[in-house]
Structures are given as C-alpha cells and as structure tokens.
Amino acid sequence: MNARTMAFAAQPGAYLTIILGIGLCGAMPLTNAQAVPLEQVQRVRVETVALTEKGSQDSTSLHQLVSKRLIQVGFTPIDKASTPHDAVVRVTCEERKTWTGPSKHRKGSHLLSTASRLWKGPACRISYRHQGKRAHWSREVRTSFEQPREAAKAAGATDIGLYALQELQAQLAQDGFPFYLAAEWRQADRLINLFQQATDQRDHRRLILQLLGPLTSPAAFSTIQQATQNPGLVLTAITALGDQGEMAIPVLARLLETLVKPEPRLAALQALGEIATHSKTPALYDQFVGFLQSHDLRMQTIAVRGLGNLGDQRAISPLETLNVQAWTNSSTGADIQALREALNWSLWQLNPDAHTSE
C-alpha cells in the first residue's frame, strides 16, 4: 500500500463511500429515454402485448397499428429499445381483461369507474413511462361485446382469442388515444396543428377542442374562441371555454348577449357555472343573478347552481325570492322539479341553517 492509498484509507468512512457509490451505480435504472419534458416528447418507443386464454400471441400487427396511429398525430415511433427515445407507450390487449388500476382523463387523475372495474371482456390498456417512471395515467379501449365466445360464434369465427384481438384492433384504429396522449403531455401546439388540419373531420375537431379546454395557454384559448364561430363546433367550444377559467368569462358573457339559439346559451351559462366551482370573481355573480328571472327554467336552474358554487352571500335574498315562486308553482314537470332541487342545494350551500319549504 503506497502513501497516497494509506492516506485515503485513513479518512473516516472512505471505504463506506466507495461501497455506497458502487451500490448506487448498480441500482440506477438504465433507460434510453432522454431527459426531455413531456411537453417536448417526440420520439416514442412502442411496446405491445397481445394475450388470449391460450397465452401470449404475436403482436406484430398490433405494434404496426399503434405506430401508425402515433404517426398520424406527428409522433415518431421507435421500435428498438436501443434507439434513443423520449417516452415509452405500452399497449396491452387481452381477450379477457385481468387488470384494474388508475386512469387519467381530461379532468384529471382518478380511479377507474365502477363500470370499468366490472368489465371483464376484451380490452386494451394504453399507458406510458417517462424518464423510467410509470405514469398514473391509462386509457381503456373495449370491444362492443363483453362475451368473446358468444360474439365469435355469432360472427362464424373459430378462434375466439384471435377474433377478440382483431376486434380490439378495429377499435384502436378509431380510438382517440393518440390525442389523449398529446393532451396528457400538455402538447397544446400539437393539438392545435391537428385541429387546423382536420377541417373535414368534425369528430376529431370536437375531441381536440375538449382536450384543449384544460390546457390553458394563449394559443389554446384563441383556437377555442375562434371555434365558437363554427355552428358545428360551437357547443363543444363553449364547454371548452368553461375549462379555461377566469380568462374566458368576458367571452362567455358576450356569447350570452349575442347568441340566439337556446342550446348554445345554455352551454355558455353552464360554462360560467363550471368556472364558478374554482373562482369567486364578482363578475360571475352579476351574470348568474341576471338569469334568475329567465323565462327558460333550464337557464334559471343553471344560474341557481352557479350562485351556489360561487358562495356569494348576496345571493341568499334573490334565491329565497325565486324559491317561493318555484314552490308555489303548481307545475310538476321535470324542469320545475330540477329548479326546486337546485334552489334547495344552493341555499344550503350558502347557509346550511336555511330551511326551504316544499
């Protein structure tokens, strides 16, 4: 042992440092994913798994389909794990679903619905990993049938598992999962470009508007606002404005003044009600109070719920006045009943000690 080695060895914890360093290096996961934020993901490694009751099946056609769909929205699919990539998308298709777990949709992360958990028929699960970590997001794509044996028999197919996988691929070919991925990765610019290109695909444009709603950016807001001028997209665009938050209030207020048809007006007031669930701006109070005496019971109901969400104590008096009118109305129709229920709920929200007559 030379003098330099002896000096290093004499330092407290020297050998422990070496051992820990080696251990940490060995424990670090190896990944080809580059350290790019989700907003900049372009190169997507595709992994596919196809399973039937007989076990694992060839997933080549599934892999090709997923890659094709990603290309359609501008991503670059990567086949080899050794090729540098930004994220990994995994698609697992099963003859009978065996998995349940977290799922994330346009409104945020939440558990799968009860109906989804109960579904045991053919299904594909789409998930992704970024920088070596599995995301708490997934999308489920199903066949139109839950019993593959009965469906295969009706179709004259002899191989039940193969038939189920083929039907799942047919669903994947039409599903909007690439758009949902772009939204999950908050790639608003990509979605806007796709919206502008899909001039003859109204369904795609509606889906993109829905997904742009929670992506608050000047470009997304401008795209959604312009879409309100399109008669075929106006309802979807107005709903998306409700997801944009306070910045959309002046636009929605102008729409309520200029729109003539009842459905877009209902959608605009409903969008303001959505904003009221997370904003207490006084401008919303004036909007809702102005519709308490509307001739449309549906508009009244939306305005009442909006005031309940807003929590402004000034609303108690006008709501109590409308409450008397609603309960002295002899009608038993669904619209008046909905108004009464909304009044009960909103008055309780504003003052839990308030009692409403029935």
N, C-alpha and C positions, 0 to 999 in steps of 0.2 A: 504494500500500500504506500503510494508516494505521499509527499507532504500535502499536496492540494486535496487529495482524496481524504486524508486523515482530518484535515481542517473542516471539510464539508460534513464528514461523518460526525464530527464533534458538535455540530449545530443541533439543538433540540428539535425533534420532530422531522429531521431530514429524511429518514427512511420512510416515515409515515407519509410525507409529502409525495415521495416517489410512488409508493404503493397506491395512494388515492388517485394520483394522476393517471396511472395506468388503468385503474379500475374505471374511472370516469370515461376515459377514452374508449374503453371496450364497451361501456354501456350506452354510449351515444348512438342513437339510431342512424343508420345510413339511409340517405334519400337522395334521389336525383331532382327533387323539386327545388326550384330556385327560390331564393328569399324575395319574392315579389308579393306585394299586397294583392288581395283578392280583386280589387278594382282593376288590376292590370293583368290578370290571368289571361293568357292567350293559348299557350301550348298545354293541351290536356291529355294526360295519359289515360287510356281507356282500358278498363278491366271488366270482363263479362263472365258470368257463371250461369249455366243452364242446368236445372235439376228436375228430374221426374221421379216417380216412385221407384224406377229402376236404377236410380243413381245419377251421377254426373253425365251430361251429354255434350256433344260438340257444340260450342258456342260461336263458331266462326261467323255464321250468318247474323247472329245477334250482335256480335262485335262490329261487323260491317255496317249494320243498320244504325247503331249508336254513333259510330264515327261519321256516317253520312248526315245524320241529324245535327251533329255538332258543327259540321262544315257549313250547313245551311244557315247557321246564325253567325258564322265568321270565325269560329274557333279552329285551331289547328290540332287535330287528334294525333296522338303519339302512340305507336304500337309497342315499341320496345322499351322495357324498363330502364335500359342503359342510356337511352336518349334523354337529354335534359328536358324537363317539363316543369310547369308551374303548379299543377294540381293533378289529382287523380280522381277520375269519376268511375264509380263501380256500379254496375247494373247486374243484379241477381234476379233471375226469373225462375219461378218454381211452379210445378204442376199443382201443388197444394201449399199455400203459404204456411210457413212454420215460425216466422219471426214477427215480433211486435217491437215497438220502440218509439223514440222521439221523432217528431216530424215538425218541419217548419214550413209555414205557408206565408201568403202576402202580409198577414197581420202580425207575424212574429212567431216565436217558438212556443210550442205547446205539445202535449201528448196527443197521440192519435185518438180519434173519436172512438166511441164505443162501437159504432158500426164497423169501423176499420179493424178494430181488435177482434171482432167476432167473425170477420171474413176469413174463411179458410180455403177459398177457391184459388184458381191460378192468379198469380200476382207477380209483378216485378217491383223490386225496391231499388231506387236510384239514390245514391249517397256519394259523398266525396271526402277526400282528405286534402289538407293543405299544410305544407311545411311539416309533413309527417304526423299531423294530428287529425283525428277523425272529427268531423263537424257534427253538431247536434241538429242536423237537417236531413230530411229524406222526403222522397216523393213516392207514392204508391200508385202503380198503374195496374188495373184489373181487366179481366175479360168481362164480357156481358153476362156470363153464366158463372155459377158457383160450383156446379157439379160437372166436372170434366167428363166423367164416364157417360152420363146421360147426353151431354152435348155432342160428344164424339160419336155416339151411337146414332143420334138424330142426323148427323152430318155424313154418316156412312164411313167414318174413319175407323181403322182397325187399331192403330197405335194411339192410345189415349194420351200418353205423355207428350208425344210429338205433336199431336193436334193442339193440345193446350199451349205448348210453346209457340206454335205457329200463330195461334190467335193472339197471344200476348205480343208477339212482334208486330202484328197488324195494329194493335192498339198503340204500341210505341211509335209506330210510323206516323200516327196522327196526334199524339200527345204533345203538349207544350212544354215538356220538361227542359229543353234547351233554353227556353225563355225564362223559366223559373230559376234555372241556374244563374243566368245572367243577372236576374233581379236579386237573388241571394247574394251574389258577389258585388252588388251595387254598381253594376256597369250600366249606368243610365245612358251614356253616349252610344253604347252598342244597341240598346233597345230603341233609342230614338232613330238611329240609322235604319234599323229594321222596320220601324213604323213608317218611315218615309218611303221605303222601298216597296212595302206591301200595299200599294194603292188599290189593288184589285182583290185583296184578301181581308174582308171586313172582320172575320172572326179573329184573325191574327192581330189586327189593329186594336180590336177591343181588348184582347188579352194583354197586349203591350201597355195600353192605357191603364188597365187595372194594376199592372206591375209597376208602372212609373209613379203611381199615386204616392206610395210611402217614400219614394226616392226624391227627397226634397233637394232640388238644385234649380238654378235659373233656367237651364235648358229644358229640364223636365216640366217645370211649371209652364213655360212658354208653349211647349208642344201640346200639353193638355188643354191649355186655354184656347189655342187655335182649333183644337178638335171640337170644341163646343159649337163651332160654326157649321159642322158637318151633321146634317139631320140623322144620318145613320149611326153616328157615334156620340151624339150629344148626351144621352143618358149616362153612358159609361164615363165620358169625360167629366161630367158634373160630379159623379160619385168619386172619381179620382181626385178632383179638387178638394173634396172633403178630407182626403188623406194628406193633403199638402199643408194643412194647418192654417194659422192666422193669416198668412200672406194671401190666402185665397178668399178671404172674407169680402173685400171690395168687389172682386169679380163675381162672386155668387150673389151679392146684393144687386149688382147691375142686371144680372140674369133674371132675378126675381121681378125686376121692374120692366124688363123688355120682353120676356118670354110670354107667349100667349097660350100655348097648349098646356093642359093641366099636368101631364106626366113630368115634363122637364121642370116645371115649377115645384112640384112635389119633391123631385130629386134634389133641386137646389136647396130647398129648406131643410131637407134631410141631411144634406152635406154640411150645412151650418150646424145642425144638431150633433153631427159627428165631431166637428171641431170643438163644440161646447163641452165634450167629455174630457178634454185636456186643456182648455183655455177658458179664462174668466174675463176676457176683454169686454168692456161695457158695450161695444158696438153690437155684440150679439144680443144683448138684452133688448135693445130697440127693435131689432129685426123680429124677434120672436113675439114680443108684445103686439107688434103691428099686425100679426096674423091671428090673434086670439079671437077676433070677431069676423074671421073669414067666412064666406058662405059655403066653403068646402070643409066638411067635417074632418077630412083627412089632413088638411093643412092645419086646422086647429089642433089636432092631436099631435102632429109633429112639433108645432110651436110649444105646446104644453110640455112635452117631454124635453124639448130643448131648454126650457126655463128650469126644469127640474135638474138637468145636468149642469146648468150654469151655476146654480146655487145662489143667485142674487135674491136677497130677502125682499127687495122691492116687488118681486113677482107674486108675493103671497096675496095681496089685495086683489089684483086683477084675476088671479086664478080662482080665488074664492067666489068672485062675481060670476065667472064662467061656470064654476061648479054648480051654483044654484040653478043657472039656466039649463045645464045639462041634465040635472036630476029632476027638474020639473018638466022636461020634455017627455011627452007620452010615447015617443017612438021606442021601439025595441030592436031596431036594426043593428047590424054588426058595426057600422061606423059610429053610431052614438054610444054603443057599449064600449068600443075601443077608446073613445074620448073620455068616458067616465073613469075607466081604468087608469088612463094616463093622468087624469086630474088627481085621483087618489094617490098615485105613486109620487107625482111631483110635489104635491102639498106635503106629503110625509117626508120627502127629501129635504124640503125647505124648513119644515117644522115638525119633527116627529110627534109633538104633542097635539098637533091639529087633528081634529076629528071631522070626517066628511060624512054627510048623510047619504043614505042610499034609498 
